Amino acid sequence: MRHRPTSATNPTATTWRNLITDVAGLRVGNAEDARVRTGVTVVIADEPCVAAVDVRGGAPGTRETDLLSPTSLVQQVDAIVLSGGSAFGLDSASGVSAWLAGQGRGYPVGPVRVPIVPAAILFDLLNGGDKIWGDVPPYRALGKHACERAAADFALGNAGAGLGAIAGEVKGGLGSASMQLPNGITVGALIAVNAVGSPIIPGTRTLWSWAVEQDGEFGNQGLPKSMPDWSAPYGKQRPTPGGNTTIGVVATNAALVPAQAQRMALMAHDGIARAVRPAHSPFDGDTLFALATGRNPRLVDAAELALIGDAAATCVERAIGRAVYAADALGDIPAFRTR
């Protein structure tokens, strides 16, 4: 059985946020540029932690993902960046690296420290914002601003990397969710939803993720009123290469080795496939990072890893539902809540 902590199971339950920051040792910061209709989200680990990545989309935009192979030298990261801006947005990780270096963070190489900051981007260049930024795209500065705002509490919906996102036929956004397993292991997800697919069951007003909703977190969806109408249009009807993508981070306080973290990231993609259809298309750059802080130091066996991966998929599914439900209309892009 998976559950959120209650006062009977966790004396600190009053601080449970239903956010990825319920995984102790993580903070999240958002920064936005309303004129450009774009933004950056950063997940900062209080101390370097084990990381992995799994890329399923056919049009990804990433930085430092090869470094996360279990066979690579560096086994830990300092932060993960999610950004709008397509390829321009990868520069946000440079801003985050500069900020972390100023804090004395990074992988030691002699007297030098090099912050390890993998990143993934989504495409939000055609959402109506002013993209004529001249010689200096805003993303490096947005990365630094996101670091300065990193905290346990953060906004969802039109926030950070979710500001300019579109999910199928409605406004996308930033979402997060968390849960605790009976053995005390905490799992969380942070997702920026900009998918070519739709989060809505075709022919209905119900989210695909309705069945995993907890405590009305996306509007008390309830049972769908009808079966899917597969003849109804849904998703982006004219997808373009690089024009989409669902990106995010799943995290746990368990002590995982890199190969286990990679399995967690792989299993977590099931949450995208359950909450968005179609998913992992040739037009999406769907990418999920996994973080393991190790604050719960007990070794994890294969059976427990399976439960952690399944919980990560459920948190991703819920985070997508929360992202879409929390998002506000942006220009002529309608919000799910008011559709």
Secondary structure, 3 states (H helix, E strand, C coil): CCECCCCCCCCCHHHCCCCHHHCCCEEEEEEEECCCCEEEEEEEEEEEEEEEEEECCCCCCEECCHHHCCCCCCCEEEEEEEECCHHHHHHHHHHHHHHHHHCCCCEEECCEEECCCCEEECCCCCCCCCCCCCCCCCHHHHHHHHHHCCECCCCCECCHHHCCCEECCEECEEEEEEEECCCCCEEEEEEEECCCCECECCCCCCEHHHHHCCCCCCCCCCCCCCCCCCCCCCCCCCCCCCCCCEEEEEEEEEECCHHHHHHHHHHHHHHHHHHCECCCCCCCCCEEEEEEEEEEEEECCHHHHHHHHHHHHHHHHHHHHHHHHHCCCECCECCCCCC
